[in-house]
Every structure is written in C-alpha cells, then in structure tokens.
C-alpha cells in the first residue's frame, strides 16, 4: 500500500486543483500531460471529507488516490501561505 501511495504522490506534479464549491467541500483536480505541452489529461472531483474521487480509487481502495494527494498538497500549501502572511503583518 505504501508503494502505491508513493507512486500516486509522484504523479501529483502534473495536477492542478481548484475549489469547486463555496463550502470548500468539492474540489476539481485537473491532470496535465506535460509531454504534450499541457493538454488536459482529465478532470476529477474530489471530496476529502467523504473520501471520494471520480476516479473511484479513493472510494474503493480506502486510501488517497493521486488526485486526493494533489488536493491535500494544495490545501497545505495554501494554509502555509496564509500563516506566512499572518507572521509578516
């Protein structure tokens, strides 16, 4: 299982996340194919609280898929940026 999570983690470099709703419950994760100059590979909706993703792996395997990991990285990065703003003010 740890190998599968690490493999998913490596795939997150080509993903971009956007908040999908006002309550920050659903997020859209977009895959980009760098080899083909940024053409979209696919879009998936992720809900962290419900532990679901359109790809089905998060639901079925009961551990985060690459899309959920990309989303978690994005959320952590945003929180760190907010903390840096608070410190500098």
MOWOTA-V266564 format. One record per residue. RES is the residue in one letter. SS is DSSP state (H for helix, E for strand, C for the rest). PHI is phi in whole degrees, 0 to 359 (* if undefined). NEAR is the number of other ideal C-beta (glycine too) atoms within 12 Angstrom. Layout:
res=RES ss=SS phi=PHI near=NEAR
res=RES ss=SS phi=PHI near=NEAR
//
This chain:
res=X ss=C phi=* near=11
res=X ss=H phi=297 near=9
res=X ss=H phi=296 near=10
res=X ss=H phi=294 near=19
res=X ss=H phi=295 near=22
res=X ss=H phi=295 near=15
res=X ss=H phi=295 near=17
res=X ss=H phi=297 near=31
res=X ss=H phi=299 near=22
res=X ss=H phi=294 near=16
res=X ss=H phi=282 near=28
res=X ss=H phi=291 near=30
res=X ss=H phi=296 near=16
res=X ss=H phi=252 near=24
res=X ss=E phi=237 near=36
res=X ss=E phi=231 near=25
res=X ss=E phi=247 near=34
res=X ss=E phi=221 near=21
res=X ss=E phi=296 near=21
res=X ss=C phi=261 near=21
res=X ss=C phi=216 near=14
res=X ss=C phi=293 near=7
res=X ss=C phi=272 near=10
res=X ss=C phi=57 near=19
res=X ss=C phi=261 near=17
res=X ss=E phi=256 near=23
res=X ss=E phi=232 near=34
res=X ss=E phi=253 near=26
res=X ss=E phi=247 near=41
res=X ss=E phi=250 near=27
res=X ss=E phi=269 near=27
res=X ss=E phi=240 near=22
res=X ss=E phi=262 near=16
res=X ss=H phi=299 near=15
res=X ss=H phi=298 near=9
res=X ss=H phi=256 near=11
res=X ss=C phi=61 near=8
res=X ss=C phi=83 near=13
res=X ss=E phi=291 near=13
res=X ss=E phi=299 near=18
res=X ss=E phi=271 near=21
res=X ss=E phi=168 near=21
res=X ss=E phi=235 near=21
res=X ss=E phi=225 near=33
res=X ss=E phi=265 near=29
res=X ss=E phi=238 near=42
res=X ss=E phi=236 near=26
res=X ss=C phi=293 near=28
res=X ss=C phi=298 near=15
res=X ss=C phi=274 near=14
res=X ss=C phi=57 near=21
res=X ss=E phi=230 near=26
res=X ss=E phi=212 near=36
res=X ss=C phi=300 near=23
res=X ss=C phi=290 near=27
res=X ss=C phi=89 near=17
res=X ss=H phi=289 near=25
res=X ss=H phi=300 near=32
res=X ss=H phi=291 near=21
res=X ss=H phi=285 near=12
res=X ss=H phi=268 near=19
res=X ss=C phi=64 near=16
res=X ss=C phi=217 near=22
res=X ss=C phi=299 near=32
res=X ss=C phi=279 near=35
res=X ss=H phi=300 near=34
res=X ss=H phi=291 near=40
res=X ss=H phi=293 near=39
res=X ss=H phi=294 near=33
res=X ss=H phi=300 near=36
res=X ss=H phi=295 near=39
res=X ss=H phi=299 near=28
res=X ss=H phi=300 near=27
res=X ss=H phi=296 near=27
res=X ss=H phi=295 near=22
res=X ss=H phi=298 near=17
res=X ss=H phi=299 near=16
res=X ss=H phi=296 near=19
res=X ss=H phi=294 near=15
res=X ss=H phi=295 near=14
res=X ss=H phi=297 near=14
res=X ss=H phi=297 near=14
res=X ss=H phi=295 near=13
res=X ss=H phi=295 near=12
res=X ss=H phi=294 near=11
res=X ss=H phi=297 near=10
res=X ss=H phi=293 near=9
res=X ss=H phi=281 near=8
res=X ss=C phi=278 near=7
//
